[in-house]
Amino acid sequence: MKTLIIIPAYNEEKCIKKVVDNVMEVNNNVDVLVVNDGSKDDTLIEAKKTKAKVLNLPFNLGIGGAVQAGYLYAYKNNYDVAIQLDGDGQHNPKYIEEMVNIIKENKAEMVIGSRFIEETGYNQTFARMFGIRIIRVIMKIFTGKKIFDPTSGYRAVNKRIIKKFSENYPYDYPEPDTNMRLLKEKVQIMEIPVEMHNRETGKSSITPLKSIYYMIKVTLAMLICVIEKRKG
Amino acid sequence: MIYIISIIAAVLFMLFIIFLVRNKKLNEKYSILWLIFGIMIILLAINYKLLDVVAVKIGIYYAPALLFLTGFIFLIIYTVHLSIVATKQNKDIIRLNQEIAIINEKLENKD
């Protein structure tokens, strides 16, 4: 199975090399693609020091556009599995093999690395947990399915979903939105428990002030999924 | 008096739009809506008796207000139209950005 690990990176010069090296150390038959999303620091140079392939976006697109560039690359280069993983070292690469196996055995078309199936020692603030609960409830109401960690950016998908994502992907806060859309289309999604590190360097893209906007945007996006016209 | 001013303003406005199109500062596609807008205002101003009748019928007691209302509704529609154009352009730009990145990666690997 031709597997691509997509690592979006925006201003991650301090840890991108470490993240890539970690991924490659644990998994030797995967390709790694760093998508440098118009970083203002030396992320590009640091990424090129590794053995990873590097996509250098001419200007910043935001997380959705960057990850989609990765899916487009995966689609054009005929990959069977694509896994996205954050560039800040939050996601432990030791789960990649398990995710690939689930896709390989056709148990699911998407695998989400989830922080909440088991107690995994990831510190959650009350506000964040509350937001995630709201997202879960909305998903449950409209699709009848529960995803424990609908905001996780650690996910694996098969070839069919790679194509879907390369055609259409939200530009900001893409995870809850895409999960909802796939659930609506009856795509089989599986969650596996993963241990997540609290981030080592850099800041979360979601500051307290932005979190209200985040919830409004995400809720709206999920409701739009409900009424959206089906394409194809 | 307000009707005469409206007609003069609308004619000047349409001339300005035509001037912009001639100088390639404005796409013909976007000029059409503006020209229709101008013609609409002129027609309404010329037929001000009609305007009066319609205004009273729909409960507007100051007829020129109907003129303003028409213009206002048109502006809202046009602004939404521009948002749609901006959305499409944004989408296209993002796709171009991604394609350029992918082509660059290919080129660099060839060297």
Contacts between the chains, C-beta under 8 A, distances in Angstrom:
chain1	res1	chain2	res2	distance
A	35	B	101	7.6
A	53	B	105	6.3
A	53	B	109	7.8
A	54	B	105	6.8
A	55	B	101	4.4
A	55	B	102	6.5
A	55	B	104	7.9
A	55	B	105	5.4
A	56	B	101	5.7
A	56	B	104	6.3
A	56	B	105	7.5
A	57	B	97	5.6
A	57	B	98	7.1
A	57	B	101	4.9
A	58	B	97	5.6
A	58	B	100	5.6
A	58	B	101	6.8
A	59	B	97	6.5
A	61	B	94	5.7
A	61	B	97	6.0
A	61	B	98	7.7
A	65	B	94	5.0
A	65	B	97	7.1
A	65	B	98	7.0
A	68	B	94	7.8
A	68	B	98	6.6
A	69	B	97	7.6
A	69	B	98	4.1
A	69	B	101	5.7
A	69	B	102	7.1
A	72	B	98	5.4
A	72	B	99	7.8
A	72	B	102	6.6
A	73	B	102	5.5
A	73	B	105	7.5
A	76	B	102	6.6
A	171	B	94	6.9
